[in-house]
Amino acid sequence: MRVGVVALQGDFAEHESWLRAAGHEVWEIRRPQDVAPGGRPPDMLVFPGGESTVQRKLLADLELAEPLGELVDGGVEVLATCAGLILLAKQVDGRDNPWGRLDVSVRRNAYGRQLGSFVGGDRVFIRAPAIESVGPTVEVLSELDGKPVAVRQGAIRAYCYHPELVWAHNRRL
Amino acid sequence: MNERQELNRNLAQMLKGGVIMDVTTPEQARIAEDAGACAVMALERIPADIRAAGGVSRMSDPAMIRGIQEAVSIPVMAKCRIGHIAEARILEAIEIDYIDESEVLSPADDVRHIDKTKFAVPFVCGARDLGEALRRIGEGATMIRTKGEPGTGDVVQAVRHMRKMQGEIRRIASLREDGLYEAAKELAAPLDLVRFVHANGKLPVVNFAAGGVATPADAALMMELGAEGVFVGSGIFKSGDPAKRAAAIVQAVTNWQDAKLLARISENLGPAMVGINADEIETIMEERGK
């Protein structure tokens, strides 16, 4: 698969390393000209973990909101983790997120500050958001304490936790 | 390494490609967050003013730090003195997101650093070379930064430290395995961490640039040299237009390879901090804690 990783800020390199290890063709999207190099859009877009406030600002400042929004609306496969989930959520902290595409309501830093970060089973939560409600077209893929932590809506999959870090956790120093 | 330390390394991974800004008030913290800071460092005086004031510089008032924690949703860091276990415990008690055991403050212990493995809260520490970085990681630091001379606006030391560290990493990676014992001895660093560097060609934790970054070009330079993100101290709120300069530095860290974009965002930023030539100062903070 050809995968464009939105590399504005955060742990995009960790996503890239496991995608490459899985045999995919991967490139970084930092500017409008990176979205569809040679006129070929990606088969999959990755919105990595990081700080959502930074990523949202850069999405606008670097003129990526529109071209990436069009790709998502066109049905490209999307993988979003943590900050990526917040970018895509239609509601964030009780407010409408104009760029949102995923019919969920999320609360940022729902587990508190860094001392609240934790590992639940094989899932790594870092200053993680919580999904507080989901729309009718959203399927819940996994739960923690009865609350959704991974969801799917059409071609979009989004996680409160960091699947890209599990691999790193399994080969601890 | 325990699970908490792994989680703390993970938070640093989420900060990568970002800019951590020094702020002294809730208002500055909000300006920094709006400009795209991935975290803020809460402190009473920025390094340029610490340098100007002289005297003993200590951990900030917890009430001041709390005010900043309430003002923003991004991670909040704060500094404790090198070796000051009690200041670190106080910062942990107010649930700071990251402690910077920092040479910018007056050292409390001129020999030992804090045993950071005894804390749940994460620590970032400064390092001028690979040995210093690995000693700090051995003590439990989960993030490393250069020790560029703070409060000067002069990037020369940060460049020196980053080049030295990256050069040493490349050298370790190129060694035969049976050369690692001697290398660990020379670096005065734990053998298991030297082995990690040999096998992976990088530090086991995230490595940022800090000290003397004042312009988008400075930030881009540090990224070019291998930094994974940038701390900006006095460079933002000692400049003419903090919000604009901060936003430009954030964009420079993401698109450090695009010179045309760097040229555009470097335009009309107003006066940069005046700065002090790092060779002309009397207090050399990078010498603190080795």
Chai-1 contact restraints between the chains, C-beta under 6 A:
chainA,res_idxA,chainB,res_idxB,connection_type,confidence,min_distance_angstrom,max_distance_angstrom,comment,restraint_id
A,L8,B,T254,contact,1.0,0.0,6.0,A-B,restraint_1
A,Q9,B,G17,contact,1.0,0.0,6.0,A-B,restraint_2
A,Q9,B,G18,contact,1.0,0.0,6.0,A-B,restraint_3
A,G10,B,M14,contact,1.0,0.0,6.0,A-B,restraint_4
A,D11,B,Q13,contact,1.0,0.0,6.0,A-B,restraint_5
A,D11,B,M14,contact,1.0,0.0,6.0,A-B,restraint_6
A,R30,B,T254,contact,1.0,0.0,6.0,A-B,restraint_7
A,R30,B,N255,contact,1.0,0.0,6.0,A-B,restraint_8
A,G49,B,M14,contact,1.0,0.0,6.0,A-B,restraint_9
A,G50,B,M14,contact,1.0,0.0,6.0,A-B,restraint_10
A,E51,B,C38,contact,1.0,0.0,6.0,A-B,restraint_11
A,E51,B,I74,contact,1.0,0.0,6.0,A-B,restraint_12
A,T53,B,I74,contact,1.0,0.0,6.0,A-B,restraint_13
A,V54,B,G18,contact,1.0,0.0,6.0,A-B,restraint_14
A,V54,B,G36,contact,1.0,0.0,6.0,A-B,restraint_15
A,V54,B,C38,contact,1.0,0.0,6.0,A-B,restraint_16
A,K57,B,G36,contact,1.0,0.0,6.0,A-B,restraint_17
A,L58,B,T254,contact,1.0,0.0,6.0,A-B,restraint_18
A,R108,B,S73,contact,1.0,0.0,6.0,A-B,restraint_19
A,R113,B,E95,contact,1.0,0.0,6.0,A-B,restraint_20
A,R113,B,D97,contact,1.0,0.0,6.0,A-B,restraint_21
A,Q114,B,L11,contact,1.0,0.0,6.0,A-B,restraint_22
A,Q114,B,D97,contact,1.0,0.0,6.0,A-B,restraint_23
A,L115,B,E95,contact,1.0,0.0,6.0,A-B,restraint_24
A,L115,B,A120,contact,1.0,0.0,6.0,A-B,restraint_25
A,S117,B,L7,contact,1.0,0.0,6.0,A-B,restraint_26
A,V119,B,E3,contact,1.0,0.0,6.0,A-B,restraint_27
A,I126,B,N10,contact,1.0,0.0,6.0,A-B,restraint_28
A,I126,B,L11,contact,1.0,0.0,6.0,A-B,restraint_29
A,I126,B,M14,contact,1.0,0.0,6.0,A-B,restraint_30
A,L165,B,N10,contact,1.0,0.0,6.0,A-B,restraint_31
A,R172,B,M1,contact,1.0,0.0,6.0,A-B,restraint_32
A,L173,B,M1,contact,1.0,0.0,6.0,A-B,restraint_33
A,L173,B,F196,contact,1.0,0.0,6.0,A-B,restraint_34
A,L173,B,P204,contact,1.0,0.0,6.0,A-B,restraint_35
